[in-house]
Structures are given as C-alpha cells and as structure tokens.
Amino acid sequence: MQQYQKEFIDFAIQNKVLRFGRFTLKSGRHSPYFFNTGLFDNGNSIGLLGKFYMRAIEQAGLEFDMLFGPAYKGIPLATAVAIAYANETRRSLPYCFNRKEEKDHGEGGSLSGAPPHGDVLIVDDVITAGASVNFSIDLIQSHGARATAVAIALDRQERGQGEVSTIDEIRRRHGIPVISIITLDDLIEFLQGKPEYSAKLDGILQYRKEYGI
C-alpha cells in the first residue's frame, strides 16, 4: 500500500466519510462499514480529495482528454479532480456532467460543461450496481466520445449479482480499466496495524469472507 493510500484512509475516517457499525446497503446486505464521499462537504476536504484522486489516476498511468462526473455525486468529484490537475500540474482539463432531467430551455440537452470529445475518464465514488457507470459510458459514446477508464474512491471488492464484482463486470462488458484510490484489501491492511480497530476489523473480515471476490 502506498503512503498516499494510508493518508487517504486516515483522511476519510477523520471526516466521518468512512464509518464503522451496521449499515444496510442498496443490495440489502448488512455491511460493517460505510463510505460516503458526500461528507467531504467543505472546501478543504473536497480540495484534498481531488488530489488523492489525481495521485491514484497518475499511479495507474491513465491517459485521457477530459473528465466526466455522473450526477449527482460525480459532479463535485470530477470538478475537484480538474482543479487538482490545474493546481498541481498546470494541466487545464475540460469536464462535463449529466443532468438527471434533460433541460428543455436555454442551451437545453442532457449534459452541462465541455462537449464530450476524445478519451473520457469517468470519476465516481463507489460502484455498487454499476447502473450509473453503464449509463455514463453509453451517454458519452452517444456524443461521439470514448469512455476509456473509470476512477473511484473505494473498491469494495464485493460480488455483484454473480460470482464476480460489479467492477469486474464493467471491465469485461466495456473493456476499460476501473481504478480506485483504495480497495477493501488496503483498508484491511490499514486496520490490521491499528489495535484500536480490532473489533471493527473482525466484522469486516467476516463480511469479506461472505461477500468478497
């Protein structure tokens, strides 16, 4: 695990984005941990989050021309990544996002921001069922661009409807990489070095045994 990944886990815990307890997921599963990027809700935290995404993207060696943020959580995430690149590398990346409801006045349309073009990197938080990412890929392609990768904050490394994870299903269906700042394995490794989290770690290991890939 890289140092920036350890710092990201600390950062997520401190901001209560990563919490431990008993949480019911959309799938109906009861998870011992929950991750919600919506709680990076101030200028400092969203600014740092963009830098963590940028580190993961650069570490993966992804090549792309612009960013896309799926509504709603992906909108501030793609914006934060664009700002991080501008501040850290002086690269001014165009970005856009979709509207949940198509606009029928003004400029109209289902997208806002820069017109999709070239190779597009989708920025999202956590992939669960994969519907948002699949929709985004289709939408990008319908505008003549190519979705070439997806960057997320956390890979739960959890089975989808079948025997593989939803992320692996996306990789197979679209033939594109999905990278993350951290994985569940990274979180487990981090907690193993923290005796104060031993009880929480036991629950996560049991959940991983039951639902992990």
N, C-alpha and C positions, 0 to 999 in steps of 0.2 A: 504494500500500500504506500502511495506517495504521501509526502508531508502535507501537501495541499488538501488531500482527501481527509486526513486526520483533522486538519484545521476546519474543514467543511462540516464534519460531524459535530465537532465542538460548537461551531457557529450555529448549526441547526438546533442543537439541544438548548443552547443559551437563549435562542429566540423562540423556544417552545414550538418550533416547526416540527421537530422530531419529538414525539411524546410516547410514553410507555404506559400501558394499562390494558384495557379491554375495549376494542373498537370493532363495530360491525361495518364491514366493507360493503360496497355495492354488490359484490358477489354473494353476500350473505355469510361469508366466512368471518369468524371472530379472531381478529388479529391482536397480538400483544404489543404492537407498535403502530403508530400512525404518523404519516408525513404530509404536511400541508404547506406548500410554498406560499399560499395566500397570506400566511402570517409573517412573511418578510414584508412588512407593511409600512416601512418608513424609508426615507432617502438613503440613510447609511446602509441599512441591511440589503435593500434591493441593489444598491451600487456594488456592494461586496459580492452579492450573489452573481451578478453579471460577470465579475472577474473569475469566480470559480467555474462557471460555465466555459469561459474562454480558455482557462487552463486545461479543462477536460477536452475541449474541441482541438486545441493545439497539440495536446498529448496524443490524440488519435490521428493526427495528421490529415484531417478532413479538408477537402478543397471545395469551395463554394463561392457563388457570386453574390448571394443575398440571403436574408433571413425571413422566415415566416413564423408567426405566432398564432396558433389556433385559439379562437375565442373560447373561454374568456381568459383563463389563467396564462395561456401562452402569450397574450398581448404584452403584459409588462415584462415577461421573461425575454422575449425577442428584443424588446426595447432596451432592456438592461444589458444584453449581450452586445447590441450595436453600440451603446455608449461605452462599454468596456473596451471594445476594439478601437473606437475613436480615441479614447484617452490613453490607452496603453500602447497601441501600435500605430496610431495616426491613420488607420485604415477606416474610411468612412463607408460603412456597409449600408446599402439600401435595405429596407424591411417593409413588410406588409402584414396584414392580418385580415381575417374574415369577419363578417358581421353575422350574427345569428339570424337576423331577419334582413332580407335584401332591401336596400334603400330604393324608394321609387321617386325620390325628388333630389334636387341638387345634382351632384355628379352621378348619383344612382349606383347600382351594382352591388355585388356581394363582398367586394374587397375594399380595403382602405389602405393607403400608403403607396409605396412604389409599385409600379406594374411588375408582375412576376416575369422574370427572364432568366435564362441560363440555368445554372445549377443552384437549387434552393435547399438550404438547411432548415429543417423544421425544429423549433425549440419548444419543448413542452415540459411538464413537471414530472408526473409519474404515469406510466401507461398501465391501465387496468384492462378494460375490454378491448382497447385498440380502435374503437369506433372513431374517435377524434382524429387520430393519425391517418387512418384509412381514408376518411373524408378529406383531410387536408391534401393528401397525395393526389387524389382524384381531382380536387379543385385546382391545384397547381398545374397539373397536366392539361386541364381543360382551358387554361390560359396560355398554353404553348410553352411552358417552362418544364423543368425536370426536378422532381424531389429526389435528392441524391443521398440524404442522410437525415437521421433524427438524433437530437441531443436532449437527454432528460436529466433530471437531478438524481433520481434513485431508481435503480433496477431491483425490484423486489425478488427477482429470480424465483418466480412463483408460477406454477402450472396455470394455463388458461383453461379452456373448455376441454382440451385433450391432454396428452401427455407431455406436451412442450409448453413453454411460456408464451404469453401473448407477444412478447418481444420477438421470440424466435419465429412465431407465426408471421409477423410483419416482415422480418428479414427474408423468409422463404417466399412469401407472396410477392414482395416488391423487389427483392434482390438488392436491398440497400442496407448499410450498417446502421445500427442503433447503439449509440454510446451513452454513457452515464457518468456523472461526477463520481458517484459511489454505487456499489452493489450491496446486497444484503450480506454477502461474504465479507466485504470491507467493514460493515457495521459490526458483524460478529467478532471479527479480529480486533476492532477497536474496543469493544466491551470486554473482551477477554483480558485486556490489560488494565481493567478498572474494577477492583474488588467491590466497590460500592454498587456496581450494576449486576452483581452475580445472580440475584433473584430474577431480574428482568431478562438476563441472558438465558436462563433456563427456559423461560416461556418462549423466547424467540427460537431457540434450538428445537423445541418440541414442535413449534409451528412449521419450521423449516423441514423437519422430518416428515410432517404430514402433507404439506402442500408444495414443497420445494421441487425444483427440477434437478 
